[in-house]
Amino acid sequence: MIHIAIISHGHEELLISSALGGLLNAGDRLKVWVKDNKPSTRLKTYCAGHGIFYTDTQPGLGFGHNNNFVYDSIQKSIGFSKDDFFIVMNPDITITPETVLQLIEQMRHDHDPIATINLYRDLEFKQSDANIRRFPDMFSVARVSIARSVAEPYDKNTMTVPSHVDWASGAFLAFDAQHYSTLQGFDLRYFMYFEDVDICYRSKLLLEKGVRYYPHLKATHAAAHKNRNLASKHAIWFFHSFMKFLSRRYFYFDKVSISTSVK
């Protein structure tokens, strides 16, 4: 089974109009789990009417905590089988069930327990989304003033075959369910932002290879980029998490053990 976690933060209109990002009628091999961080009666009714799991328990959690909550809910309710997969997907992603199935088949074939796809900003797949990047480093602060980004994106135009990258955006990130458990999910010390960088970093330390990127598998990501407003709370969360990751990477991360206190 392929389990897909979607966390709504007031995205009920978007999720309903997009038919859960294109996955409403995904078939028996895909199961969508919706956690509502800003409880919506309309979204709850919509999910109930289509047989989609919905919960608004513990609203207000951070990105990683919400996804860990869904993973734990699956584990407690039906459990994970050996060959199951767990995908975290933003509510502003639009994808086809066929693309998801192709991704999982590729991951199984390549024996890669963590992977992502090629995201675009438009339905015509012309405007690329920088969802694969290199890990931030000590020079990242200086890079902000030049490139307005703390993490250098890969040049997708030069990446025509599946390959490994440092990290991929949590907007769409697929895990072998057992690998997610081994990593103990997302680190709860990140409320929002960089929890995806962190989990990919821990995965790379464990596996000695990065996230597998599949350029031929495509989906749309209508990103809002709220962190770019320097006066917003999102910007504060962003830079706080950025400094937390740098501290972990260079000063206090125990590279012998990848375990962290995430439960």
C-alpha positions in Angstrom: 0.0 0.0 0.0 1.1 3.6 -0.7 0.0 6.0 2.0 -0.1 9.7 1.2 -0.3 12.3 4.0 -1.8 15.7 3.1 -1.8 18.4 5.8 -4.3 21.2 5.3 -3.7 24.6 6.8 -6.9 26.3 5.7 -6.6 24.7 2.2 -10.1 23.2 2.1 -11.1 25.1 -1.1 -7.9 24.1 -2.9 -8.1 20.5 -1.9 -11.8 20.2 -2.8 -11.4 22.0 -6.2 -8.4 19.9 -7.1 -10.0 16.6 -5.9 -7.2 16.2 -3.3 -4.5 17.1 -5.7 -5.8 14.6 -8.3 -5.8 11.7 -5.9 -9.5 11.5 -4.9 -10.1 8.4 -7.1 -6.7 6.9 -6.9 -7.6 3.3 -6.7 -7.0 0.5 -4.2 -3.2 0.8 -4.1 -3.1 4.4 -2.9 -4.7 5.6 0.3 -4.9 9.3 1.2 -4.8 10.5 4.8 -5.9 14.1 5.4 -5.0 15.9 8.7 -6.6 19.3 9.1 -4.5 21.8 11.0 -7.2 24.4 10.8 -10.4 22.3 11.2 -12.9 22.8 8.4 -16.4 21.3 8.5 -16.6 21.5 4.8 -13.4 19.5 4.2 -14.4 17.0 6.9 -17.8 16.5 5.1 -16.1 16.2 1.7 -13.7 13.5 2.9 -16.4 11.6 4.7 -18.5 11.7 1.5 -15.7 10.1 -0.5 -14.4 7.6 2.0 -11.2 9.6 2.7 -9.6 9.4 6.1 -9.8 12.8 7.9 -8.8 14.0 11.3 -8.6 17.4 12.9 -7.1 16.1 16.1 -4.3 18.2 17.6 -4.6 21.3 15.3 -1.7 23.8 15.2 1.2 21.3 15.0 4.2 22.0 12.9 5.0 20.5 9.5 7.1 17.5 10.8 4.9 16.9 13.8 1.8 16.7 11.6 3.3 14.2 9.3 4.6 12.1 12.1 1.1 12.2 13.6 -0.3 10.8 10.4 2.4 8.1 10.2 1.7 7.1 13.8 -2.1 7.1 13.1 -1.6 4.6 10.2 0.7 2.5 12.3 -1.9 2.3 15.1 -5.0 1.8 13.0 -3.9 -0.6 10.3 -0.1 -1.0 10.5 2.5 -0.9 7.8 3.4 -3.9 5.8 7.0 -4.7 4.7 6.5 -3.2 1.2 4.5 -0.1 2.1 5.4 3.4 1.2 4.7 6.7 3.0 4.5 10.0 1.0 4.3 13.5 2.4 2.5 15.8 0.0 1.6 19.5 0.2 -2.0 20.4 -0.4 -0.9 22.6 -3.3 0.5 19.7 -5.2 -1.3 18.4 -8.3 -0.3 14.9 -9.5 -1.8 11.9 -11.2 -2.2 8.5 -9.5 -0.2 7.0 -12.4 2.8 9.2 -11.6 2.7 8.1 -8.0 2.6 4.4 -9.0 5.4 4.9 -11.4 7.5 6.6 -8.7 7.0 3.7 -6.3 7.9 1.1 -9.0 11.1 3.0 -9.7 12.0 3.2 -6.1 11.5 -0.5 -5.7 13.5 -1.3 -8.8 16.4 1.0 -7.7 16.2 -0.1 -4.0 16.0 3.6 -2.9 14.0 4.2 0.2 13.7 8.0 -0.2 12.9 9.8 -3.4 11.2 12.8 -5.1 10.0 13.9 -8.5 10.3 16.8 -10.8 8.0 19.7 -9.6 6.8 22.6 -11.7 5.0 25.8 -11.0 2.5 25.4 -13.8 0.2 22.8 -15.3 2.1 23.0 -18.6 5.4 21.9 -16.9 7.3 24.9 -18.3 8.2 26.8 -15.1 10.5 24.6 -13.0 10.3 24.5 -9.2 13.6 24.4 -7.3 12.6 21.4 -5.2 16.0 19.7 -5.2 18.9 21.5 -3.6 22.4 21.1 -2.0 22.7 21.1 1.8 23.1 24.6 3.3 26.7 25.3 4.5 28.7 28.0 6.4 28.6 30.2 3.3 24.8 30.1 3.0 24.3 33.3 4.9 26.3 35.2 2.4 24.4 33.5 -0.4 21.1 35.0 0.7 22.1 38.5 -0.2 23.1 37.4 -3.7 20.8 34.6 -4.7 17.9 35.1 -2.1 18.3 31.5 -1.1 20.3 29.7 1.6 20.4 26.4 -0.3 21.8 26.2 -3.8 19.4 24.6 -6.2 20.5 21.9 -8.7 20.3 22.8 -12.4 17.5 20.5 -13.5 18.3 21.2 -17.2 21.4 19.2 -16.8 19.7 16.3 -15.0 18.1 14.1 -17.6 18.4 10.7 -15.8 17.5 9.6 -12.3 20.3 10.6 -9.9 21.0 11.3 -6.2 20.7 14.8 -4.7 21.4 16.2 -1.3 17.8 17.0 -0.3 14.4 17.5 -1.7 11.5 19.7 -0.6 9.0 18.2 1.8 6.3 19.5 -0.6 6.6 16.0 -2.1 8.9 13.4 -0.5 8.4 9.6 -0.7 9.8 7.1 1.8 9.9 3.4 2.2 7.7 3.2 5.3 10.3 1.2 7.2 13.0 3.8 6.3 10.8 6.6 7.7 10.5 4.6 10.9 14.2 4.0 11.1 14.8 7.7 10.8 12.1 8.2 13.5 10.3 10.6 11.1 10.8 14.3 11.1 12.6 16.0 14.0 10.1 17.8 16.2 12.6 20.4 17.1 11.9 22.1 13.8 8.4 23.7 14.0 8.4 24.7 10.3 11.1 24.8 7.5 14.3 22.7 7.3 12.7 19.6 8.7 12.9 18.3 5.2 16.6 19.2 4.9 17.2 17.6 8.3 15.5 14.3 7.5 17.3 14.0 4.2 20.6 14.8 5.9 20.1 12.1 8.5 19.1 9.7 5.7 22.2 10.4 3.7 24.4 9.8 6.8 22.7 6.5 7.3 22.7 5.4 3.6 25.8 7.2 2.3 23.7 8.4 -0.7 21.2 11.2 -1.1 17.6 11.4 -2.2 16.8 9.8 -5.6 15.5 12.3 -8.0 13.4 11.2 -11.0 13.3 14.0 -13.6 10.8 12.2 -15.9 8.1 12.0 -13.2 6.3 15.4 -13.0 3.8 17.2 -10.9 2.7 20.8 -10.2 3.5 22.7 -7.0 1.7 26.1 -6.5 4.2 27.3 -3.8 3.3 30.4 -1.7 6.8 31.1 -0.3 5.5 32.9 2.7 9.0 32.9 4.3 10.2 35.5 1.8 8.4 38.3 3.6 11.1 39.2 6.0 8.6 40.8 8.4 6.4 37.6 8.7 6.4 34.9 11.3 7.3 32.5 8.5 10.6 34.3 8.0 11.3 34.1 11.7 10.6 30.3 11.6 12.7 29.9 8.5 15.8 31.6 9.7 15.5 30.0 13.2 15.3 26.6 11.6 18.2 27.4 9.2 20.5 28.2 12.1 19.4 25.1 13.9 20.3 22.9 11.0 23.7 24.6 10.6 24.4 24.0 14.3 23.4 20.4 13.9 25.6 19.9 10.8 28.7 21.5 12.1 28.8 21.6 15.8 26.7 19.1 17.8 25.5 16.4 15.4 26.6 12.9 16.4 27.6 11.4 13.1 28.0 7.9 14.7 24.2 7.7 15.4 21.5 9.2 13.2 18.8 8.8 15.9 17.2 12.0 17.2 14.5 12.7 19.7 11.6 13.0 17.4 8.8 11.2 19.2 
